[in-house]
Amino acid sequence: MSHPYHHAISSAKKHGGRWEDYIEIHNWFDETKAHFPDMRHRALRHHSEGIFWCEQKFGTVVKNSDYKLVPVRTIAEQHLMEDVGFIPTIADYLKEMNLTNWMFKPGEGRKLLQEIKEEKLDYDKETIDQLV
């Protein structure tokens, strides 16, 4: 589908109520287009864990304007099925990602770990002083 509005209409058709009852959920899935405006934006939320993130954000159920309680997970699964055709995992996306050199370069963390080790900053100095 091309827009969250169309997903919301589909949800209303399937579960009752109005499209406005579902638009926040569908907007949440697609707001990652602001960061990456092509189909690769889906790697950020269009996966099985994204369904559970959605449920954490919006709750277990939404009450539509017909007063029907609809599971958020069901709405999220519908979004993915309409967009991708199945429910991928994060691993499905990551296994297609190419590794590049910047991913292997050590950051400042290794330098800091060496300083911590040399200066023994990760020891409880009071306990060590008592032992000596």
C-alpha positions as a LaTeX table, in Angstrom:
\begin{tabular}{lrrr}
\hline
Residue & $x$ (\AA) & $y$ (\AA) & $z$ (\AA) \\
\hline
Met1 & 0.00 & 0.00 & 0.00 \\
Ser2 & 1.13 & 3.50 & $-0.61$ \\
His3 & $-0.05$ & 5.45 & 2.43 \\
Pro4 & $-1.06$ & 4.91 & 6.09 \\
Tyr5 & $-4.49$ & 6.31 & 5.24 \\
His6 & $-5.11$ & 3.38 & 2.90 \\
His7 & $-4.02$ & 0.94 & 5.60 \\
Ala8 & $-6.42$ & 2.64 & 8.01 \\
Ile9 & $-9.31$ & 2.30 & 5.56 \\
Ser10 & $-8.44$ & $-1.37$ & 5.20 \\
Ser11 & $-8.42$ & $-1.80$ & 9.00 \\
Ala12 & $-11.84$ & $-0.15$ & 9.29 \\
Lys13 & $-13.18$ & $-2.39$ & 6.55 \\
Lys14 & $-11.83$ & $-5.47$ & 8.32 \\
His15 & $-12.55$ & $-4.59$ & 11.98 \\
Gly16 & $-15.29$ & $-1.98$ & 11.84 \\
Gly17 & $-15.23$ & 1.59 & 13.02 \\
Arg18 & $-13.71$ & 4.46 & 11.06 \\
Trp19 & $-10.30$ & 4.92 & 9.49 \\
Glu20 & $-9.50$ & 7.51 & 12.14 \\
Asp21 & $-9.56$ & 4.71 & 14.75 \\
Tyr22 & $-6.46$ & 3.11 & 13.19 \\
Ile23 & $-4.47$ & 5.89 & 11.55 \\
Glu24 & $-2.05$ & 6.46 & 14.47 \\
Ile25 & $-0.87$ & 2.86 & 14.32 \\
His26 & $-0.34$ & 2.91 & 10.57 \\
Asn27 & 1.37 & 6.32 & 10.73 \\
Trp28 & 3.76 & 4.91 & 13.35 \\
Phe29 & 4.85 & 2.10 & 11.03 \\
Asp30 & 5.49 & 4.45 & 8.13 \\
Glu31 & 6.96 & 7.48 & 9.91 \\
Thr32 & 10.40 & 5.94 & 9.34 \\
Lys33 & 10.04 & 7.17 & 5.74 \\
Ala34 & 11.15 & 10.53 & 7.15 \\
His35 & 14.60 & 9.00 & 7.71 \\
Phe36 & 14.82 & 6.79 & 4.64 \\
Pro37 & 12.24 & 7.60 & 1.96 \\
Asp38 & 12.21 & 4.36 & 0.02 \\
Met39 & 11.18 & 0.78 & 0.78 \\
Arg40 & 14.26 & 0.24 & 2.95 \\
His41 & 12.55 & 2.27 & 5.68 \\
Arg42 & 10.60 & $-0.92$ & 6.38 \\
Ala43 & 13.69 & $-2.53$ & 7.92 \\
Leu44 & 13.23 & $-0.26$ & 10.95 \\
Arg45 & 9.72 & $-1.38$ & 12.03 \\
His46 & 8.16 & $-3.72$ & 9.47 \\
His47 & 9.17 & $-6.97$ & 11.20 \\
Ser48 & 7.99 & $-9.30$ & 13.96 \\
Glu49 & 9.66 & $-7.31$ & 16.73 \\
Gly50 & 8.17 & $-4.11$ & 15.30 \\
Ile51 & 4.74 & $-5.65$ & 15.86 \\
Phe52 & 5.53 & $-6.03$ & 19.56 \\
Trp53 & 7.03 & $-2.51$ & 19.74 \\
Cys54 & 3.76 & $-1.25$ & 18.29 \\
Glu55 & 1.81 & $-3.10$ & 20.95 \\
Gln56 & 4.02 & $-1.62$ & 23.67 \\
Lys57 & 3.40 & 1.87 & 22.30 \\
Phe58 & $-0.35$ & 1.65 & 21.65 \\
Gly59 & $-1.46$ & $-0.95$ & 24.19 \\
Thr60 & $-2.94$ & $-4.40$ & 23.82 \\
Val61 & $-6.17$ & $-3.27$ & 22.16 \\
Val62 & $-7.74$ & $-0.18$ & 20.63 \\
Lys63 & $-11.41$ & 0.59 & 20.94 \\
Asn64 & $-12.83$ & 1.61 & 17.60 \\
Ser65 & $-15.76$ & 3.95 & 17.08 \\
Asp66 & $-18.11$ & 0.94 & 17.04 \\
Tyr67 & $-16.88$ & 0.21 & 20.61 \\
Lys68 & $-15.23$ & $-2.98$ & 19.42 \\
Leu69 & $-11.89$ & $-3.87$ & 21.02 \\
Val70 & $-9.36$ & $-4.74$ & 18.33 \\
Pro71 & $-5.94$ & $-6.23$ & 19.19 \\
Val72 & $-3.14$ & $-3.87$ & 18.22 \\
Arg73 & $-1.03$ & $-6.84$ & 17.23 \\
Thr74 & $-3.69$ & $-7.85$ & 14.69 \\
Ile75 & $-3.68$ & $-4.36$ & 13.17 \\
Ala76 & 0.13 & $-4.36$ & 13.04 \\
Glu77 & 0.22 & $-7.80$ & 11.41 \\
Gln78 & $-2.29$ & $-6.59$ & 8.84 \\
His79 & $-0.03$ & $-3.61$ & 8.02 \\
Leu80 & 2.94 & $-5.88$ & 7.38 \\
Met81 & 0.94 & $-8.38$ & 5.35 \\
Glu82 & $-0.38$ & $-5.59$ & 3.14 \\
Asp83 & 3.08 & $-4.06$ & 2.65 \\
Val84 & 5.44 & $-7.03$ & 2.60 \\
Gly85 & 3.20 & $-10.06$ & 2.07 \\
Phe86 & 4.55 & $-11.88$ & 5.13 \\
Ile87 & 5.93 & $-11.04$ & 8.57 \\
Pro88 & 9.72 & $-10.85$ & 8.33 \\
Thr89 & 12.10 & $-10.84$ & 11.27 \\
Ile90 & 14.84 & $-8.31$ & 11.88 \\
Ala91 & 17.25 & $-11.05$ & 10.78 \\
Asp92 & 15.51 & $-11.21$ & 7.38 \\
Tyr93 & 16.51 & $-7.59$ & 6.81 \\
Leu94 & 19.97 & $-7.74$ & 8.38 \\
Lys95 & 21.10 & $-10.79$ & 6.42 \\
Glu96 & 20.58 & $-8.73$ & 3.25 \\
Met97 & 22.72 & $-5.87$ & 4.58 \\
Asn98 & 26.21 & $-5.55$ & 3.16 \\
Leu99 & 29.01 & $-5.20$ & 5.67 \\
Thr100 & 31.16 & $-2.15$ & 5.02 \\
Asn101 & 34.52 & $-1.05$ & 6.41 \\
Trp102 & 33.16 & 1.54 & 8.85 \\
Met103 & 31.37 & $-1.25$ & 10.72 \\
Phe104 & 34.70 & $-2.83$ & 11.66 \\
Lys105 & 36.55 & 0.29 & 12.76 \\
Pro106 & 37.05 & 0.57 & 16.49 \\
Gly107 & 35.39 & 3.53 & 18.09 \\
Glu108 & 36.50 & 5.50 & 21.11 \\
Gly109 & 35.26 & 2.67 & 23.33 \\
Arg110 & 38.41 & 0.57 & 22.94 \\
Lys111 & 40.63 & 3.48 & 23.93 \\
Leu112 & 38.46 & 4.14 & 26.97 \\
Leu113 & 38.54 & 0.47 & 27.97 \\
Gln114 & 42.34 & 0.54 & 27.87 \\
Glu115 & 42.42 & 3.67 & 30.07 \\
Ile116 & 40.00 & 2.08 & 32.55 \\
Lys117 & 42.19 & $-1.04$ & 32.71 \\
Glu118 & 45.45 & 0.89 & 33.14 \\
Glu119 & 44.08 & 3.25 & 35.79 \\
Lys120 & 42.08 & 0.46 & 37.49 \\
Leu121 & 38.98 & 2.68 & 37.39 \\
Asp122 & 36.70 & $-0.34$ & 37.48 \\
Tyr123 & 37.83 & $-1.39$ & 40.98 \\
Asp124 & 36.28 & $-0.41$ & 44.29 \\
Lys125 & 39.27 & 1.51 & 45.67 \\
Glu126 & 37.95 & 1.58 & 49.26 \\
Thr127 & 37.79 & $-2.23$ & 49.37 \\
Ile128 & 41.24 & $-2.56$ & 47.82 \\
Asp129 & 42.70 & $-0.06$ & 50.35 \\
Gln130 & 41.22 & $-2.13$ & 53.19 \\
Leu131 & 42.76 & $-5.30$ & 51.78 \\
Val132 & 46.23 & $-3.81$ & 51.46 \\
\hline
\end{tabular}
